[in-house]
């Protein structure tokens, strides 16, 4: 990797990791909002309700840090959003998933849905769209039912070697199904925090 490219990549790593506790900051940084020639050319940012949720998660993380700093126990962020089609629920989930695996080395996101077809045709399609738009899309490789760190990145970029090869995003086909070889009991994710946004 040439020195200039390496410096640019190191700056990108620094920038992205600085949003570990700020999903809204990551979303505004990582995607080409308002940039001509992109699908987001006419859009200045996420929808208002999406902004509110991204900000609520940021506040929750800060409150958990304060709780833990005072000897308290962290609380899990819980959210339910029911609505019709087309308001951007899958887009928000894609942005949050990419924030989490980008800013938290070793993190794993497991997604489930009612059917495997829904995961393949809707959820993974939306994740793929937002991954393509992200500033750090070269950090990951999209496969049929998962997104993993790019192998070339693990080999060639010193700082990003902190990404264990099992990091990433896995889709579980059908509600309640859990992919094998993941989760706290498997020993595969030494840095994970059970998805509770504790950082």
Backbone bond lengths (Angstrom), bond angles and torsions (degrees), N, CA, C in turn:
res aa  C-N    CA-C-N  psi(-1)  N-CA   C-N-CA  omega(-1)  CA-C   N-CA-C  phi
1 X - - - 1.451 - - 1.525 108.10 -
2 X 1.353 119.51 124.90 1.461 121.84 179.19 1.523 111.19 -60.01
3 X 1.368 116.46 153.51 1.457 120.66 -176.21 1.523 112.72 -57.95
4 X 1.344 117.45 -44.40 1.459 120.50 -178.35 1.527 110.56 -62.32
5 X 1.333 116.05 -44.56 1.464 119.68 178.47 1.519 110.16 -63.00
6 X 1.321 115.83 -39.54 1.455 120.64 179.46 1.530 110.62 -63.21
7 X 1.343 117.97 -42.59 1.464 121.12 178.10 1.529 110.90 -64.15
8 X 1.331 116.08 -41.38 1.463 119.72 178.21 1.523 110.92 -63.95
9 X 1.321 116.16 -40.79 1.461 120.05 179.39 1.525 110.55 -66.67
10 X 1.329 117.13 -41.13 1.466 120.06 177.59 1.526 110.71 -61.87
11 X 1.345 117.24 -38.49 1.464 120.23 177.96 1.522 110.67 -66.67
12 X 1.332 116.21 -39.43 1.466 120.24 177.42 1.525 109.90 -62.16
13 X 1.311 117.44 -44.09 1.464 121.68 178.47 1.524 110.13 -59.47
14 X 1.330 116.23 -47.33 1.462 120.94 179.22 1.523 110.76 -59.77
15 X 1.326 115.86 -46.34 1.467 120.25 -179.48 1.524 111.24 -61.65
16 X 1.324 116.93 -50.48 1.468 120.73 -176.80 1.526 110.47 -62.93
17 X 1.333 117.68 -45.95 1.459 120.14 -178.36 1.522 111.92 -65.51
18 X 1.325 117.72 -22.50 1.476 120.00 179.10 1.532 111.59 -67.82
19 X 1.319 117.65 -14.71 1.461 121.97 179.96 1.530 112.72 -98.38
20 X 1.321 117.82 18.85 1.463 121.10 -177.24 1.531 112.48 -56.08
21 X 1.314 117.94 -31.45 1.471 121.72 -179.44 1.525 111.93 -108.36
22 X 1.315 117.31 12.31 1.463 121.03 -172.88 1.529 111.28 -138.41
23 X 1.342 117.44 81.31 1.464 118.66 -178.78 1.529 113.07 -61.42
24 X 1.325 118.41 -35.02 1.457 120.40 178.07 1.526 110.68 -64.89
25 X 1.324 117.24 -43.70 1.463 120.60 177.26 1.519 111.51 -58.59
26 X 1.349 116.35 -43.83 1.465 120.31 178.26 1.521 110.97 -62.05
27 X 1.324 116.83 -46.22 1.464 121.23 -177.75 1.533 110.79 -61.44
28 X 1.322 117.40 -40.62 1.464 120.23 179.38 1.530 111.18 -71.25
29 X 1.327 117.89 -31.71 1.466 122.75 -179.57 1.532 111.81 -79.62
30 X 1.317 117.01 -42.52 1.466 121.27 -166.47 1.520 115.02 -82.15
31 X 1.315 118.19 -20.27 1.460 120.41 -175.36 1.530 110.83 -113.74
32 X 1.335 118.14 147.56 1.474 122.24 -172.25 1.539 113.98 -81.55
33 X 1.334 116.28 58.39 1.461 121.09 -179.60 1.524 110.22 -57.84
34 X 1.322 116.49 126.49 1.461 121.89 176.25 1.513 115.69 74.69
35 X 1.319 118.11 3.67 1.470 121.18 -177.62 1.532 109.55 -83.99
36 X 1.345 115.60 125.22 1.468 119.65 -179.14 1.524 110.69 -63.89
37 X 1.317 114.72 148.23 1.454 120.56 -179.68 1.518 113.74 84.18
38 X 1.337 117.66 3.59 1.465 121.24 177.83 1.526 108.87 -119.32
39 X 1.333 117.31 163.14 1.472 119.37 176.68 1.535 113.00 -62.65
40 X 1.337 117.21 -16.58 1.465 120.98 -178.90 1.527 112.19 -100.11
41 X 1.328 117.18 16.59 1.474 121.82 -175.76 1.524 112.73 -55.51
42 X 1.290 118.62 -41.29 1.458 121.12 -177.07 1.519 114.15 -97.50
43 X 1.326 116.84 16.56 1.461 120.89 -174.77 1.533 109.02 -123.30
44 X 1.328 116.47 129.14 1.469 119.60 -177.10 1.522 113.24 -88.95
45 X 1.324 118.10 -12.20 1.456 121.30 179.38 1.517 109.90 168.07
46 X 1.325 116.57 -174.60 1.461 120.29 178.73 1.532 111.50 -60.69
47 X 1.314 115.43 163.48 1.460 120.90 176.87 1.531 109.94 -65.87
48 X 1.308 115.68 158.96 1.475 121.03 -175.26 1.526 112.27 -54.31
49 X 1.334 117.12 -46.64 1.462 119.30 -178.76 1.532 111.18 -66.15
50 X 1.339 117.05 -32.61 1.466 120.44 176.77 1.529 110.08 -67.99
51 X 1.328 116.56 -41.75 1.471 121.18 177.18 1.526 110.55 -58.20
52 X 1.325 115.90 -42.92 1.461 120.23 -179.49 1.526 111.52 -61.57
53 X 1.323 116.89 -40.91 1.466 120.14 179.92 1.526 110.80 -70.30
54 X 1.322 117.59 -43.78 1.469 120.56 178.19 1.519 110.42 -59.26
55 X 1.318 117.32 -41.60 1.463 121.43 178.31 1.528 110.94 -68.37
56 X 1.322 117.56 -39.29 1.466 120.81 178.47 1.527 110.75 -61.81
57 X 1.312 117.74 -37.65 1.469 120.88 178.01 1.531 109.80 -67.17
58 X 1.332 116.96 -42.26 1.471 120.10 178.06 1.531 110.32 -59.36
59 X 1.317 116.67 -46.97 1.465 121.15 179.65 1.524 110.18 -62.30
60 X 1.318 116.94 -41.34 1.467 121.39 179.10 1.533 111.22 -60.72
61 X 1.316 116.70 -42.20 1.469 120.18 178.96 1.526 110.55 -62.46
62 X 1.326 116.57 -44.75 1.464 120.41 179.14 1.532 110.51 -62.71
63 X 1.324 116.95 -44.09 1.465 120.29 178.38 1.522 111.43 -61.91
64 X 1.325 117.42 -39.77 1.467 120.42 177.37 1.520 111.54 -64.65
65 X 1.325 116.68 -40.28 1.475 119.28 177.39 1.529 109.88 -60.84
66 X 1.329 116.40 -43.17 1.465 120.23 178.80 1.522 111.35 -64.73
67 X 1.341 116.78 -41.42 1.464 121.05 177.44 1.527 110.47 -59.06
68 X 1.319 114.75 -49.08 1.463 120.06 -176.96 1.525 110.85 -67.08
69 X 1.341 116.86 -36.81 1.458 120.94 177.38 1.515 112.46 -63.39
70 X 1.324 116.17 -27.97 1.456 121.39 177.89 1.512 113.13 -92.85
71 X 1.323 116.53 9.79 1.459 120.94 178.03 1.517 114.23 88.56
72 X 1.323 117.44 3.27 1.463 120.63 -179.98 1.516 112.32 -84.33
73 X 1.307 114.45 175.10 1.466 121.18 178.68 1.524 109.27 -95.33
74 X 1.324 116.65 142.09 1.470 119.03 177.28 1.525 110.60 -72.06
75 X 1.318 115.10 157.66 1.454 121.18 176.29 1.514 109.35 -111.97
76 X 1.323 116.40 148.91 1.461 122.37 179.29 1.524 108.67 -82.08
77 X 1.326 116.61 136.76 1.461 120.96 175.10 1.519 107.85 -79.68
78 X 1.313 117.21 125.85 1.459 121.57 179.60 1.519 109.13 -124.71
79 X 1.320 115.52 139.13 1.450 120.51 -178.31 1.518 109.00 -150.09
80 X 1.305 115.98 140.30 1.455 121.74 173.40 1.519 107.12 -130.74
81 X 1.315 117.41 130.85 1.465 121.27 179.23 1.518 107.74 -128.97
82 X 1.310 117.00 111.17 1.460 121.95 177.98 1.519 108.21 -107.89
83 X 1.317 116.21 134.14 1.464 120.23 179.19 1.515 108.75 -168.94
84 X 1.303 114.85 179.78 1.459 120.50 174.35 1.516 110.18 -77.56
85 X 1.316 115.54 -170.90 1.469 120.93 -179.36 1.524 111.22 -81.67
86 X 1.327 114.63 151.35 1.453 120.46 168.62 1.511 117.47 87.91
87 X 1.334 119.12 11.04 1.469 118.61 179.55 1.526 112.70 -91.43
88 X 1.348 116.77 -10.45 1.460 120.25 177.24 1.516 115.59 107.11
89 X 1.345 117.53 22.25 1.468 119.65 178.00 1.524 111.10 -63.72
90 X 1.318 117.27 -46.47 1.469 120.63 179.74 1.519 111.01 -66.76
91 X 1.322 117.48 -35.93 1.467 120.67 177.42 1.520 110.17 -63.26
92 X 1.335 117.04 -45.03 1.467 120.06 178.54 1.520 110.54 -61.92
93 X 1.328 116.18 -44.03 1.463 119.10 179.79 1.529 110.94 -62.59
94 X 1.322 116.64 -39.28 1.470 120.04 177.62 1.523 110.67 -62.91
95 X 1.336 117.01 -45.80 1.466 120.28 179.31 1.518 111.06 -60.94
96 X 1.342 116.89 -44.54 1.471 120.45 179.10 1.527 111.89 -64.07
97 X 1.316 116.69 -41.76 1.468 120.43 179.76 1.521 110.94 -62.82
98 X 1.329 116.36 -44.05 1.467 120.03 -179.90 1.521 111.00 -68.26
99 X 1.333 117.79 -37.18 1.473 120.46 174.10 1.526 109.66 -58.62
100 X 1.324 116.38 -47.95 1.461 119.68 -174.01 1.523 112.48 -64.90
101 X 1.333 118.17 -46.69 1.468 118.86 -178.79 1.521 112.03 -75.65
102 X 1.331 118.04 -22.29 1.463 120.69 178.55 1.525 111.90 -78.58
103 X 1.314 116.80 -40.02 1.467 122.13 -172.04 1.519 114.43 -96.45
104 X 1.312 118.14 -7.59 1.459 122.13 -176.18 1.524 109.72 -129.21
105 X 1.332 117.58 85.32 1.472 120.60 -179.22 1.527 111.29 -52.18
106 X 1.297 114.78 132.76 1.455 120.60 179.97 1.510 114.03 89.87
107 X 1.335 117.02 -5.58 1.461 120.03 -178.24 1.525 111.32 -71.61
108 X 1.306 115.18 151.75 1.452 122.22 175.26 1.523 107.86 -129.94
109 X 1.308 116.28 135.39 1.461 122.37 174.89 1.516 106.81 -114.83
110 X 1.312 116.63 125.94 1.457 121.09 178.04 1.520 107.71 -112.52
111 X 1.314 116.46 127.45 1.457 122.45 -176.25 1.519 108.72 -117.18
112 X 1.312 115.64 136.51 1.460 119.09 174.70 1.524 108.84 -128.32
113 X 1.301 115.82 162.06 1.461 122.42 178.19 1.518 108.01 -150.95
114 X 1.315 116.11 176.59 1.465 119.93 -177.90 1.523 112.47 -63.88
115 X 1.345 117.29 -37.49 1.461 120.19 -179.12 1.520 110.30 -136.89
116 X 1.317 114.85 157.64 1.459 120.35 176.32 1.526 110.50 -65.38
117 X 1.334 116.46 -36.39 1.458 120.55 178.84 1.537 110.86 -60.66
118 X 1.322 116.45 -40.55 1.468 120.31 177.78 1.527 110.83 -61.71
119 X 1.331 116.77 -41.02 1.468 120.47 178.15 1.522 111.30 -62.98
120 X 1.327 116.06 -45.12 1.469 119.98 -176.80 1.521 112.28 -71.32
121 X 1.325 116.73 -47.59 1.460 119.55 -171.04 1.521 113.79 -84.67
122 X 1.331 118.17 -26.79 1.457 119.38 -177.04 1.523 112.48 -112.92
123 X 1.332 116.49 -59.77 1.462 120.37 -173.43 1.522 111.75 -64.12
124 X 1.324 117.04 -50.86 1.467 119.15 -177.75 1.526 110.97 -68.58
125 X 1.314 117.57 -32.88 1.462 120.26 176.83 1.525 110.19 -62.87
126 X 1.325 117.29 -43.16 1.467 121.36 179.64 1.527 110.60 -67.45
127 X 1.326 116.38 -42.51 1.468 119.61 177.26 1.525 110.91 -61.07
128 X 1.324 116.30 -42.39 1.466 120.43 178.98 1.513 112.11 -62.73
129 X 1.322 116.66 -39.46 1.469 121.00 178.67 1.527 110.75 -61.90
130 X 1.342 117.04 -48.37 1.461 120.38 -178.22 1.526 111.60 -71.96
131 X 1.329 117.59 -32.82 1.467 119.82 175.35 1.526 109.82 -62.06
132 X 1.326 117.22 -44.47 1.468 121.25 179.00 1.520 111.64 -59.53
133 X 1.317 117.42 -36.29 1.467 121.71 -178.77 1.533 113.48 -78.52
134 X 1.324 118.22 -17.92 1.467 120.90 -172.59 1.526 112.24 -73.79
135 X 1.319 115.10 147.08 1.461 122.32 -177.72 1.531 111.55 -65.24
136 X 1.319 117.02 -25.22 1.464 121.33 -178.26 1.527 111.82 -110.23
137 X 1.336 116.93 30.54 1.473 119.55 -176.95 1.524 112.71 -62.57
138 X 1.328 117.32 -24.35 1.473 119.74 179.63 1.532 112.28 -72.07
139 X 1.312 118.09 -7.57 1.456 121.51 176.30 1.520 112.17 -75.98
140 X 1.328 116.83 -15.05 1.463 120.83 -171.66 1.517 112.37 -130.55
141 X 1.326 115.07 156.33 1.455 122.76 173.74 1.520 107.83 -121.51
142 X 1.320 115.90 127.42 1.464 121.61 179.88 1.522 108.72 -91.43
143 X 1.298 114.62 128.82 1.456 120.83 173.71 1.521 107.63 -115.47
144 X 1.307 116.95 -176.35 1.463 120.95 -174.42 1.529 112.68 -55.42
145 X 1.320 116.99 -47.19 1.467 120.70 -176.28 1.521 113.26 -127.65
146 X 1.344 117.83 21.05 1.462 118.77 176.93 1.518 111.24 -161.86
147 X 1.311 114.22 161.63 1.455 122.76 174.03 1.513 105.93 -123.36
148 X 1.320 116.78 127.81 1.461 121.80 -177.93 1.523 109.82 -127.92
149 X 1.349 116.77 160.95 1.467 118.39 173.76 1.527 110.10 -60.19
150 X 1.324 115.86 143.09 1.467 121.04 179.77 1.526 109.32 -67.57
151 X 1.322 116.58 130.12 1.463 121.37 -178.97 1.526 111.47 -59.05
152 X 1.345 117.37 -39.86 1.462 119.31 -178.84 1.523 111.10 -62.79
153 X 1.323 116.34 -30.85 1.452 120.95 178.78 1.522 110.10 -69.53
154 X 1.315 116.01 -39.61 1.459 120.01 179.34 1.523 110.99 -64.07
155 X 1.331 116.65 -33.04 1.462 120.49 -178.46 1.523 112.96 -84.39
156 X 1.352 117.83 -36.30 1.457 120.49 -166.35 1.518 117.42 -104.14
157 X 1.297 119.58 -14.61 1.455 119.61 -173.12 1.518 109.45 -119.42
158 X 1.318 116.49 104.65 1.451 123.16 -175.07 1.516 115.61 -43.67
159 X 1.325 118.68 -55.43 1.456 121.58 -176.05 1.527 112.53 -65.32
160 X 1.306 117.04 -33.67 1.456 118.16 -177.09 1.511 113.25 -81.21
161 X 1.328 117.38 -1.37 1.456 119.33 176.44 1.526 111.19 -64.74
162 X 1.336 115.97 -10.42 1.461 118.38 177.16 1.529 111.06 -70.05
163 X 1.335 117.88 -12.97 1.456 119.52 176.09 1.519 108.60 -76.25
164 X 1.340 118.59 112.07 1.458 118.04 175.73 1.526 109.32 -69.68
165 X 1.322 117.99 149.46 1.450 120.40 -175.95 1.515 114.51 -61.31
166 X 1.322 119.00 -13.30 1.461 119.69 -179.97 1.516 112.71 -93.66
167 X 1.337 118.91 1.76 1.463 120.78 177.23 1.507 109.41 -65.50
168 X 1.279 116.26 159.38 1.444 119.44 171.94 1.501 113.82 135.05
169 X 1.291 114.31 -155.96 1.443 121.85 -171.26 1.524 108.11 -128.95
170 X 1.308 116.59 128.99 1.453 120.99 -179.09 1.518 109.11 -124.68
171 X 1.317 115.72 137.69 1.451 120.54 177.63 1.518 109.17 -100.72
172 X 1.327 116.26 129.93 1.460 121.32 178.57 1.513 108.22 -102.43
173 X 1.306 117.38 117.62 1.464 121.01 -176.48 1.513 112.96 -72.76
174 X 1.295 117.22 112.25 1.457 122.27 178.50 1.516 111.41 95.36
175 X 1.304 116.34 137.90 1.448 122.44 -177.14 1.522 110.71 -58.97
176 X 1.304 116.19 134.05 1.454 121.62 176.56 1.507 114.60 87.48
177 X 1.312 119.09 -10.85 1.458 120.57 178.27 1.522 108.88 -82.37
178 X 1.305 116.65 139.58 1.452 121.67 179.68 1.522 108.09 -120.84
179 X 1.345 118.03 129.66 1.452 118.84 178.53 1.520 110.58 -60.59
180 X 1.314 116.64 145.22 1.455 119.81 177.93 1.515 109.69 -75.67
181 X 1.321 115.73 153.08 1.460 120.71 176.26 1.513 113.73 79.77
182 X 1.327 118.95 14.58 1.454 120.62 176.57 1.518 109.14 -130.06
183 X 1.288 116.35 167.18 1.453 120.99 176.00 1.496 112.48 100.67
184 X 1.322 116.92 170.59 1.444 122.35 -173.16 1.519 114.20 -59.09
185 X 1.334 117.29 -34.14 1.463 119.11 -176.18 1.526 113.21 -79.78
186 X 1.333 118.37 -13.76 1.457 119.59 -176.30 1.516 112.34 -81.44
187 X 1.342 117.59 -20.30 1.454 120.46 -177.66 1.507 113.45 78.08
188 X 1.320 118.72 6.08 1.461 121.31 -176.46 1.515 114.54 -82.51
189 X 1.308 119.21 -17.95 1.461 121.30 -171.67 1.518 110.79 -124.85
190 X 1.336 118.01 77.45 1.458 120.11 -173.82 1.519 114.05 -65.95
191 X 1.330 118.98 -20.46 1.464 120.74 -175.93 1.513 113.60 -103.48
192 X 1.296 118.03 1.47 1.457 119.07 -172.97 1.519 111.48 -75.79
193 X 1.304 115.32 154.02 1.462 121.04 -179.75 1.524 110.67 -119.93
194 X 1.324 116.36 31.74 1.466 123.45 177.67 1.520 113.47 61.81
195 X 1.336 117.49 22.22 1.440 120.64 174.29 1.517 114.63 70.61
196 X 1.312 118.19 17.46 1.448 120.82 -174.10 1.522 113.89 -89.96
197 X 1.305 118.25 7.04 1.459 123.01 -177.18 1.520 110.53 53.53
198 X 1.325 116.34 49.95 1.462 121.33 -177.04 1.517 112.70 -84.72
199 X 1.295 117.86 -20.21 1.453 119.77 -174.16 1.501 111.58 -67.70
